[in-house]
């Protein structure tokens, strides 16, 4: 994403497929995406909630941000609410990713702000979490490593990363505090790419939503990228992924929170990471 922003006047990309729709909404507001394209798909109800009105990008699957991952051999009773993480028993015990480095973590931060009533309320929450000893790591992998090594007791990471880690360490368990933020994986096409490149990108997207493409997505990386909830009716998540109906999720308005990402990441870096 940083590369795309740096090349904004001379784009060197054709198709982007990453987690989180906020960046795509921001690009769309700047008129940088192909609009009016949507693959043929029988969307789930959740998918319909994140499809943009101008069809400038498409969701391909959902994960949750964050799951609360804990070592059940160390933690018998994990936190059951966001407020509990501020209590003395969890002092110096909580770790999370840096949203300025980990793209999927920004929706978590923005989601807390949305659920608490606004940016100021979210800033207050993270400031209290920092005062209680919050530890910041770059991305999912080092945050989970800190958990496994006993540096922290709970890790707030993308649920697919947590589920994947639990394959290797059976003592790791996941919990979902109310609410978590639904994290769509998104494909967008560069509106400034050549007509041929746009055509090839659309063909690729159509393959992703074909029966063969959906099947490949669900078997290709069973301990990683295949750990998602499908957005197309008729397909089931892998057995390790909990039922979608069991997740207390919220949906962010990407067009509200996308343009705020840079300023919120900067605040987080200056006030929580520093």
N, C-alpha and C positions, 0 to 999 in steps of 0.2 A: 504493500500500500504506500509506503514511503517512497518507493521507486516510482510508482505511478504519479504521485503528487509532484515529484521532482521533474518528471517528464511531461507535465500537464500540457505544455505548449507544443510538444513534439512526441506524442505517445509512441511507445515501442512495444506495446502489448496488444493482444487481440481479444483474449478471453481471460477473465479472472474468476477463480473458484476458491473461496475462503469462507471461514465461519464468521457470521455476524452480518446483518443487513444495514447497520448504521452507516458504514463507509460507502456502501452502494447508494443509499439515499442521498448522502452528501454529494457524491459524484453525479447523481441524476439531477440534483438541484442546480448543478453547474453545467448541465446539458452535455455530459461526456459519455452517456450510455445510449446504446440502441434502444429505442422505444417501440412499443407495439408488437413485440414478439413474445409468444407464449407457446411452449410445446403442448402437444395434445396429452392431457393427463386428467385423471379422475381424482381431483384433489381431496384431501382430508379436510375436515372443518378447520383444524389448526392451520393448515397451509393457506387456506383462503383468507385467514386473518393477517397474513404477512405478505400476500401478493400485492405489489404496488398498483395503484389505479392505472398508471400509464404503461404497465407491462415492460418496465425497463430492466428488471432482473427477476430471477426465478429461484425459489427455495428448492433444495434437493434433499433435505433431511433435517432432523432436529436433534440437538443434544441439549443439556441443561447446564446453566452456569449460575452458581456453582453447586456441585455436590459437596457435602461435608464428609471427608474421608478420614477415618480414624482407625487406630490399631486396637482391635477388640481385646488383645492380650494385655493392653495397658489401660484402656478406657472402658470401664464396664457400663457407664451411663453417659452417652454422648449428649451434647447440648440439643435441646428440642426447640429452641427459638433463637432468633437473632439477638434478642436482648441478653440471653444467657451468656453469650460470648463476652459480654462486658463485665461479668462478675469475677471476683477475685480468684475463684477456683480455676479460671482459664487464663490467668495472667502469664504472659510469656509462653503461651501454649498454642497460639493460633498462627498459621501461616497462610499466605496467599500470593498470587502472582502480581507482577507490576503491570498495570494496564498500558503503560507507555511502551512496553516490550511485548507483552502477550496480548494479541488482538482480541481473543475471546474474553479477556478479563474486563475490557471496557464495558460490555453489556451488563456484567455483574455490578460494576460500580454505578452505572447509570440506572440499573434496575433497583438498587437500594435507594437511590435518590427518588425515583418515581414512587416506590412503595411507601417511603417515609413522608412524602408530601412535597418534595422539591429539592433543588440543589443544595440549599443551605442546610436543610435537615440531614441530607446524606453526608455532607461535609462534617457536620457535627458528629454523626455516628462513627465515621472512619477516624476522626480525631480522638474520640473516646476509645476506639479499638486500639489505636496507636498508644494511647496512654496506658492501656492495659497490656502492652508488650507485643503488639502485632509485629510479626516478622514478614518481610517482603523478599521474595525470590523472583528471578526473571520470568520463568515459565512453569508449566505443569510439571515437567520432569524434575527440576531441582527442588520444587516445593514438595513433591512426593518423596524425593530422596531424603529431605530433611525429616519428614514424618517417619520413614522407615528407619532412619538412623537415630531417632529419638530426640531430635532437636526441638520438635514441636509435637503436640498431641493430636491436633486436628489440622487438616489441610483443606482449604477452600479452592477447589480446582474444577475444571471441566469434567462432567460426569463420565464421559467416554475414557478419559485418561485414568480416572479412578478405577473404573471397571477393568480396564486393561492391566493396571497395576495389581489388582486383586487376583488376577489369574496367576501371577507370580508369587504373591504373598497372601496366603489364604486367611491370615489374621486381619487383613484390611477389609473394612466394611464401609458402606456408604449410607448416608442419611440425607434427606432433602428437607431443609428448613422452609417454612412458609413466609414469603414466596421465594422460589428460584426464578430466574429469567430464562425463557425459552430462547435457545440460540439456533437460528436457522443457518444451515450451510447454503451459500448463495453463489449463483453463477451470473455474471454480467458480461456483456459484450461491448467492446470499445466502439463508440459511435463515430470515431474518427478513423477507424481502420478502413482499408480498401473494401470495395464491394465483394471481391472474391474472398477476402479474409473473413468478412462478416458471414458470408454464405457457409464457409467451412465451419465457423464457430456454431452457427445454428444447426448444422448437421450433427455436430458433436453433442449439442444439448439434446437434440431429438434422440440420439442413441442413448444418452443417459436415462431418458424416460421410457425407453423401449423395455420390453420384457427382459431381453438379454442384458441391457444396461442395469436395470434394477437388480437382477439376479447377481451380476458381477459385483455390484456395490455391497451386497449383503454377504458375499463369501470371500471377497478379496483380501480383507484384513480383519479377521475375526477378533483380534486382540487390540484393535486400534480404530481405524476409520470406518469399519463396518458396524461399530457400536452406536447406532443411531436409530431414531424413530422415523420410519418412512413417511413421506408426504403424499404418497399415492395410495389410494384404497386398493385393498387386495393383497398387500404385502405386510408381513409381520417382522417386527424387530427380532434380533437374535435372543436366545433364551437368557443370556446374561443381562440383558437390558430390561429393567422393570416395565410393567404395563404403563402405557402413557397416561391412563386414567388415574394412576396412583400418584402422579407428580403434581404438587401444588404450585403450578407455574403461573407466571404473568407474561404478557406480551408487551414489548416496548414499541412505542411509536417511533419508527426509524427516522422519519422525517423531522421529528422534534429533537431526538437525541443525537442523530448523526452529525449535524453541524456543530454540536457542542463538544465533540470528542476531543479536539485539540486543546481547548481551554480546560476541560475537566482533567485530562491527562496531565497537563502542566500543573494544575493545582495539586493533584495527587503526588506528582514528583517533588514539588517544592514543600509540601506540608506533611506528607505521610512517609514517603521514601526517605526524604532528607533527614 
